[in-house]
Amino acid sequence: MSADHKDPRLAMLVESIVRLSRGELSSRIEPSSARDDVDAVITGVNLLAEELEQVYEQFEKRVESRTAMLRQAHLDMMKMAMSDALTGLANRVALMDAIEEALGQAADGAAPPALLLLDLDSFKNVNDRFGHDAGDRVLQEVASRLNGVVRESDLVARLGGDEFAILLPAATMDIAMQVARRALEVLGEQIRLDSLYIHSRASIGVRLGTADQSAEELLLDADTAMYAAKREGRSIIKVFEPVMLYSRQLRSQMATELRGAISADELVLHYQPVVELATNRILGVEVLVRWQHPLRGLIPPDTFIPLAEEIGVIHDLDRWVMAASLRQLARWRSELDLDDDFQLRVNLSAMELKQLNLVDHIRSLLRELELPAGNLVVEITETAIVTRGEVEMYSLLSLQQLGVGIEIDDFGTGYSSISYLRELPVSMVKVDRSLLVELNTRAGQLDFVAAILQLIRAAGLEAVFEGIETREQAEQLRALGCASGQGYYFSRPLPADEAGALLATTHHLQLGDGVKSAEVTTSS
């Protein structure tokens, strides 16, 4: 073919190939009717373009699918990062973002947000007694109930453990208190888990925000109010007051000082006689620890023992009290004519009862000081052993085999179940002082105390009543057949030297008409 008669299809082929190279995959050439070699090439190029177009479409679909998957994965990760895995509630990160948004709206003229912080009361007992699976189900039910008391615009969050938060954007104090009261109401209802019925009440701190606050400041204020509620009791609502911050700072400072109090030799022991009611014979003494603060003076245990548990120094405190009091007992035995059955009663915390080396520690001290095990009684609270954990039961059984006496303290304030006491290696029950407060002023109280005493006896245990402050109370308990007791009617807690002087002069207290109890009116 001459140049003058060049086939135009060749130019079309070249142009089509150029378009394909540019990505124009829809480019096609219509074959001629000649059906010659050029048409064969055209057909081949068209097939190639069609295959490339199909491949590209499939590729685009895969890219689109992968992009959608990545986008969903990103959304899922964002959701996971902003929510609590157990309850599905918002988490701390999401809460802080929501607080900042609500405070920003308040700065632009909207009503300020309110923040409620809730901490479940005694939730640890649920985990210890029924297991972590039951605890998780309780938390899920709590989350569901809290979601049911808020508005659609509100946010419920779980901050971790048994702590929850409710953010109320554009709220008033009346709205905040209504939600807080409804939360207490729904949490006060029993939670049923299979055959178990569990109460999960809460302490609540409330803070109405201000436009000039940061999210961290609002959270701290609500947290401060919540801790004030927990210190006051159970199922309490406290609204934030600025003075609470001072109290919290003081508590924080005291926590720092308490850590060094043991090594600084600032703790002192007082001893309160336990008396045989029929004869006024001194059966022994209960050990009570005090903190001799260099600036604040003598601090009672009710102030710093809960703090010691909170900051994790209760173990060191318990060990110091046990060692120091046993050494004092050894000195008294060498210097004074004590009765052979004289007993030292030492309180043990729930945390100490969980220590695997507790029994070895006590055995070593008794051996070192040449003290009979029967002269020691350990006092434990009901809540410390209600779970009947393996370590706790091991400790109790081992102490019993060693010959150490075991007494349940504060009976009447916790679970107060005689049935479970019969299953424990205990020999004595100390009845809480609260049962004697209205002994002569509340109708039926004396009969109630008599019934408690009868139940304790029926379980084969010995009852010790604390908080005896008048001669009348002592005589009433004696008439009921109670064997022993303690309280200000007999003696206030005494420093070691005064307690030693008392033990040196008499084995039987000589009492008038309650004059000793009149010296002091505060609790031991």
Disulfide bonds with the S-S distance in Angstrom:
none
